[in-house]
Amino acid sequence: MGSISRQVTEFCLDLYNKLNRNAEDTNIIFSPMSISVALALVHLGAKNNTAAQIEKVLHVRKAAERMSLGSDLESAAPEMEPERSQERQPSLSQCNKDGDLNHEAFQALLLQLQNLGERYVLTLANNLFIQQGFELQQQFLMCAKELYGAMLQTVDFHGAVEATRIKINSWVESETQGKIKELFAPGMINARALLVLVNVIYFKASWEHKFEEQKTVQRDFKLNENEKKPVQMMYQKGTFKLGYIEETGAQVLELPYAQKSLSMIILLPGDMTDGSTSGLEQIERTMTYENLMLWASSEHMFETTVEVYLPQFKLEGTFNLNEVLQEMGMTDIFTESKADLSAMSFAKSLLLSNVVHKTYVEVNEEGTVAAAGTGAVIVRRSLPLTEVFMADHPFLFFIRHNLTNTILFFGKLCSP
């Protein structure tokens, strides 16, 4: 397993803990992989301490310790290798700067995620919007486009902030198939802004084994010990990988998407009826990188017949990450006297004004965000032992790219 997936997971847990501090009964959804890619893009333009702080936040190991992204990643995309080595190598070698962040490993991961097959739509879009008048470094523009598909756009925050806001919002809307409509509400962008990083991700996939619509019924979802609300509860009985977390009494279920390229992993605390309202907190407290890998590993789970009850839900998460990233150690880039973005622009006064991230996830019978894929009907022999996985109270979940073990989305569902 490569260092990229470990970095993304460790960053994911740091970020979740920060976002979750004041969000006891609040849904959370974000894409650690998407934000990591966005920060790697900014890293291309950063130097010295500003670059080192980004590496620290992204858990980049020193070069000597760093593994490659793993032979899995290399072997999975052999047809891309010749093209990369012949055409891209000369220019890209200049993009891996002195720092320890491996931009080519990020690029290899992105290439894989863009080739998941026709039953998947995964759109990851990063754009840097910069105040006009800043002279940009050509090498940064080339590396940003080649490695991350990012196109830097010059705008006029100072003279036309409202027109700029509308322009950014319409770009986001088109990149996310119309799902994310107003990323920036009026007043969210300051007329003094210099550089705004916009990072959006749109994901749509069908389940390997779909839930039948006629089996979806209204059931109560327990928000806490005293409150409940009616939800549309999906149901299916089938063979799934299931695991238990001994310390917390939680169940772990893997629900694969089409061709098993990606899976949703659900961490479900023990039922609330025994008074253990802290089940979710127990999981959160013990959720280290090592534990998360162990809980969701195939060695830890067993295939068995499971009756799965899962609520339909839609989650949207919008975060301005400035404050959180500063708390995590990325301080210089937001400070005029300290920001060093000299690999991006010749100007000394350039700093990062805003980092905004938005995620949209919808889970229904077809899959995650309604998709029109058709799956073959699989008839399974019923085993005598049937487990029940009843997701009728708050749980954690993440969506994983199975080949590289990379977490694409991470969320907490408290109220569908």
C-alpha positions in Angstrom: 0.0 0.0 0.0 1.4 3.3 -1.0 2.4 6.3 1.1 -0.2 8.5 -0.7 -3.1 6.5 0.7 -1.6 6.6 4.2 -1.0 10.4 3.9 -4.6 10.9 2.8 -6.0 8.7 5.6 -3.9 10.5 8.3 -4.9 13.9 7.0 -8.5 12.6 6.9 -8.5 11.7 10.6 -6.9 15.0 11.6 -9.4 17.0 9.6 -12.4 14.9 10.8 -11.4 15.5 14.5 -11.1 19.3 13.8 -14.5 19.5 12.0 -16.2 17.2 14.5 -15.2 19.2 17.6 -18.4 21.3 17.7 -20.6 19.0 15.6 -22.0 16.5 18.1 -25.3 16.0 16.4 -24.4 17.3 12.9 -23.8 15.5 9.7 -20.3 15.8 8.2 -19.1 14.9 4.7 -15.8 15.8 3.0 -13.3 14.3 0.6 -9.8 14.0 2.2 -8.4 12.8 -1.1 -9.8 15.8 -3.0 -8.6 18.3 -0.4 -5.1 16.6 -0.3 -4.9 17.0 -4.1 -5.9 20.7 -3.8 -3.2 21.3 -1.2 -0.7 19.5 -3.3 -1.5 21.9 -6.1 -0.9 24.9 -3.9 2.4 23.2 -2.8 3.6 23.4 -6.4 3.6 27.2 -6.0 5.0 27.4 -2.5 8.6 27.5 -1.3 10.6 27.2 1.9 8.7 27.2 5.2 5.3 27.7 3.4 5.9 24.5 1.4 7.2 22.6 4.5 4.0 23.5 6.5 1.8 22.1 3.7 3.9 18.9 3.7 3.5 18.6 7.5 -0.3 19.0 7.3 -0.4 16.4 4.5 1.7 14.0 6.6 4.4 13.7 4.0 7.2 11.5 5.2 10.8 12.5 4.6 12.1 11.3 1.2 14.3 8.6 2.7 11.3 6.9 4.3 8.9 7.4 1.4 7.7 4.4 -0.4 6.4 4.5 -3.9 2.7 4.6 -4.5 3.0 0.8 -4.5 3.3 -1.8 -7.2 -0.5 -2.1 -7.3 -0.8 1.4 -8.7 2.0 0.9 -11.2 0.7 -2.4 -12.5 -2.9 -1.2 -12.6 -2.2 1.3 -15.3 0.5 -0.2 -17.4 -0.9 1.3 -20.6 -0.3 4.7 -19.3 3.3 4.2 -18.4 4.9 4.6 -21.9 3.0 7.8 -22.6 4.0 9.3 -19.3 7.7 8.3 -19.5 8.1 9.6 -23.1 6.1 12.7 -23.2 5.6 14.0 -19.7 8.8 13.1 -18.0 11.1 15.9 -19.1 8.7 18.6 -18.1 7.4 16.9 -15.0 10.8 16.3 -13.6 10.9 20.1 -13.0 7.6 19.9 -11.1 8.9 17.7 -8.3 10.6 20.4 -6.4 13.0 20.2 -3.5 10.3 19.3 -1.0 9.3 15.7 -0.2 5.8 15.8 -1.6 5.6 13.3 -4.5 3.5 15.0 -7.1 3.8 12.2 -9.6 2.3 9.8 -7.1 -0.7 12.1 -6.8 -0.9 12.3 -10.6 -0.8 8.4 -10.8 -3.7 8.2 -8.4 -5.7 10.8 -10.3 -5.2 8.9 -13.5 -6.6 5.8 -11.9 -9.6 7.5 -10.5 -10.4 9.0 -13.9 -10.6 5.4 -15.3 -13.0 3.6 -13.1 -15.3 2.5 -15.9 -18.6 3.6 -17.3 -20.6 2.8 -14.1 -18.8 5.5 -12.3 -18.6 9.3 -12.6 -15.9 10.9 -10.5 -15.2 14.5 -11.2 -12.5 16.2 -9.2 -12.0 19.9 -10.1 -9.5 22.3 -8.7 -9.1 25.9 -9.8 -7.1 28.8 -8.5 -8.7 32.2 -9.0 -6.1 34.9 -8.8 -6.5 38.7 -8.7 -5.5 40.2 -12.1 -2.2 42.0 -12.2 -0.1 39.2 -10.7 2.5 37.9 -13.1 2.5 34.1 -13.0 5.4 31.7 -13.3 5.1 29.7 -16.6 6.5 26.6 -15.0 3.8 26.6 -12.2 1.1 27.0 -14.8 2.5 24.1 -16.8 2.9 21.8 -13.8 -0.6 22.7 -12.4 -2.2 21.8 -15.7 -0.1 18.7 -16.4 -0.2 17.1 -12.9 -3.6 18.3 -11.6 -5.6 19.4 -14.6 -5.9 22.8 -12.9 -6.4 26.0 -15.0 -5.5 29.1 -13.1 -8.0 31.9 -13.9 -7.4 35.6 -13.6 -10.3 37.5 -12.1 -11.0 41.0 -10.7 -11.9 40.5 -7.0 -11.1 44.2 -6.3 -13.2 45.8 -9.0 -15.9 43.2 -9.7 -16.2 40.9 -6.7 -19.9 40.1 -7.5 -19.3 39.2 -11.1 -16.3 37.1 -10.0 -18.4 35.3 -7.4 -21.0 34.4 -10.1 -18.3 33.3 -12.5 -16.7 30.9 -9.9 -20.2 29.5 -9.0 -21.1 28.8 -12.6 -17.8 27.0 -13.1 -18.4 24.9 -10.1 -22.0 24.1 -11.2 -20.9 23.0 -14.6 -18.1 20.8 -13.2 -20.5 19.0 -10.8 -23.3 18.3 -13.3 -25.4 21.0 -11.7 -25.3 19.4 -8.2 -23.4 22.2 -6.5 -25.1 25.4 -7.4 -24.0 28.2 -5.1 -20.6 27.5 -3.6 -20.1 31.1 -2.7 -23.0 32.8 -1.1 -23.1 36.6 -1.5 -20.6 38.3 0.7 -18.4 35.1 1.1 -15.7 36.5 -1.2 -13.9 39.5 0.0 -13.1 42.4 -2.4 -9.5 42.3 -1.0 -9.1 38.6 -2.0 -5.9 37.8 -3.9 -6.0 34.0 -4.4 -8.9 31.7 -3.9 -8.6 27.9 -4.2 -11.8 26.1 -5.2 -12.0 22.4 -4.8 -15.1 20.4 -5.7 -15.7 16.7 -6.1 -18.7 15.0 -7.7 -19.2 11.2 -7.4 -21.9 8.9 -8.9 -21.8 5.1 -8.8 -24.2 2.2 -8.7 -24.0 -0.6 -6.1 -22.6 -4.0 -7.1 -25.9 -5.4 -5.6 -28.7 -2.8 -5.7 -31.4 -2.4 -3.2 -34.9 -3.1 -4.6 -37.1 0.0 -4.4 -40.2 -2.0 -3.4 -38.4 -3.1 -0.2 -37.7 0.4 1.0 -40.1 1.3 3.8 -40.5 4.1 6.3 -38.8 3.3 9.6 -37.6 5.3 12.6 -34.0 6.5 12.8 -32.9 7.1 16.4 -31.2 10.5 16.4 -30.3 10.0 20.1 -31.8 8.1 23.1 -34.9 10.3 23.2 -35.5 11.5 19.7 -36.3 9.7 16.4 -37.4 10.7 12.9 -39.0 8.7 10.1 -36.7 7.9 7.2 -36.8 5.9 4.0 -35.0 2.7 5.0 -33.6 0.5 2.2 -33.3 -3.2 2.7 -31.6 -6.2 1.1 -30.4 -9.6 2.1 -27.2 -10.9 0.5 -23.6 -12.0 1.0 -21.5 -9.2 2.3 -18.2 -8.7 4.2 -18.9 -8.0 7.9 -16.6 -7.4 10.8 -16.8 -6.5 14.5 -14.8 -4.0 16.5 -14.4 -5.9 19.8 -13.5 -2.8 22.0 -16.5 -0.8 21.0 -19.1 -3.5 20.1 -19.5 -1.9 16.6 -20.2 -3.6 13.3 -18.3 -2.9 10.1 -20.0 -3.5 6.8 -18.5 -3.3 3.3 -21.0 -2.4 0.5 -19.2 -2.7 -2.9 -19.9 -0.5 -5.8 -19.9 -1.7 -9.5 -17.1 -4.1 -10.2 -15.9 -3.7 -6.6 -13.5 -0.8 -7.7 -14.8 1.2 -4.8 -16.6 0.3 -1.6 -18.6 2.1 1.1 -17.4 1.0 4.6 -19.9 1.7 7.4 -18.8 1.8 11.1 -22.0 1.2 13.0 -21.9 1.6 16.8 -23.8 -0.9 19.0 -27.6 -0.3 19.3 -28.6 2.6 21.5 -31.2 0.6 23.5 -28.6 -0.5 25.9 -27.9 3.1 26.9 -24.6 3.3 25.0 -25.2 6.7 23.4 -21.4 7.1 23.4 -20.9 4.3 20.9 -20.1 6.7 18.2 -17.7 8.6 20.4 -16.0 5.4 21.4 -15.3 4.7 17.7 -14.1 8.2 17.2 -11.8 8.1 20.2 -10.1 4.9 19.1 -10.0 5.7 15.4 -6.3 5.9 14.6 -4.8 5.2 11.2 -3.8 1.7 12.3 -7.2 0.9 13.8 -9.1 2.2 10.8 -6.9 0.0 8.4 -7.4 -3.0 10.6 -11.2 -2.6 11.1 -11.8 -2.3 7.3 -9.3 -4.9 6.2 -10.4 -8.1 4.5 -8.6 -10.2 7.1 -10.7 -8.6 9.8 -14.0 -9.2 8.0 -15.8 -12.4 6.9 -18.3 -13.0 4.2 -21.7 -14.0 5.5 -25.4 -13.6 4.8 -26.4 -10.2 6.0 -29.8 -8.4 6.2 -28.8 -4.8 5.5 -31.0 -1.9 6.6 -29.6 1.4 5.4 -31.4 4.8 5.2 -31.5 6.8 2.0 -29.6 10.0 2.6 -28.2 13.1 0.9 -25.3 15.0 2.4 -23.7 18.2 1.4 -20.7 19.6 3.1 -19.3 23.1 2.5 -16.2 24.2 4.4 -14.0 27.2 4.4 -10.9 25.5 5.5 -8.7 28.5 6.3 -9.1 28.3 10.1 -8.8 24.6 10.3 -5.7 24.4 8.1 -4.1 27.2 10.2 -4.8 25.1 13.4 -3.2 22.1 11.7 0.0 24.1 11.1 -0.5 25.8 7.7 -0.1 29.4 9.0 2.4 31.2 6.8 0.4 30.9 3.5 -2.4 33.0 5.0 -0.1 35.7 6.4 1.1 38.5 4.1 4.5 38.9 5.8 5.3 35.2 5.7 3.6 33.6 2.6 6.1 32.4 0.1 4.3 31.6 -3.1 7.3 32.6 -5.3 7.1 29.4 -7.4 3.6 30.6 -8.4 4.1 34.3 -8.9 7.0 36.8 -8.9 4.9 39.1 -6.6 6.1 39.2 -3.0 2.6 40.1 -1.6 0.7 37.1 -2.8 -1.1 35.0 -0.1 -3.9 32.5 0.0 -7.2 34.2 0.8 -9.7 31.3 0.9 -9.7 27.5 0.6 -13.2 26.3 0.0 -14.3 22.7 -0.3 -17.7 21.3 -1.2 -18.8 17.6 -1.3 -22.1 16.2 -2.4 -23.1 12.6 -1.7 -26.4 10.9 -2.2 -27.2 7.3 -1.3 -30.2 5.5 -2.6 -31.3 2.1 -4.0 -29.3 2.4 -7.2 -26.1 3.5 -5.5 -24.5 6.7 -4.5 -26.2 9.4 -6.5 -28.8 7.9 -8.8 -27.1 6.1 -11.7 -28.6 4.2 -14.6 -26.2 1.2 -14.5 -27.8 -2.3 -14.8 -26.6 -5.1 -12.6 -27.2 -8.8 -13.2 -29.5 -10.5 -10.7 -27.5 -12.8 -8.5 -29.3 -15.7 -6.9 -27.6 -16.7 -3.6 -28.1 -19.9 -1.6 -29.2 -18.8 1.8 -27.0 -19.8 4.7 -28.5 -20.8 8.0 -26.8 -18.0 9.9 -28.0 -14.5 9.0 -26.5 -11.4 10.5 -28.6 -8.2 10.8 -27.0 -4.8 10.1 -29.5 -2.2 11.2 -28.3 1.3 10.4 -31.1 3.1 12.3 -28.9 5.3 14.5 -25.9 7.6 13.9 -22.9 6.0 12.1 -19.6 6.8 10.4 -18.9 5.8 6.8 -16.2 6.2 4.2 -15.9 5.5 0.5 -12.6 3.7 -0.4 -10.8 3.1 -3.7 -10.0 -0.6 -3.1 -6.9 -1.0 -5.2 -4.9 1.8 -3.6 -6.8 1.8 -0.2 -7.4 5.5 -0.6 -10.3 7.2 1.2 -12.2 9.4 -1.2 -15.0 10.5 1.1 -15.4 10.4 4.8 -18.6 11.2 6.7 -20.8 11.0 9.8 -24.5 10.5 9.5 -26.5 11.7 12.5 -29.7 12.7 10.8 -30.6 11.4 7.3 
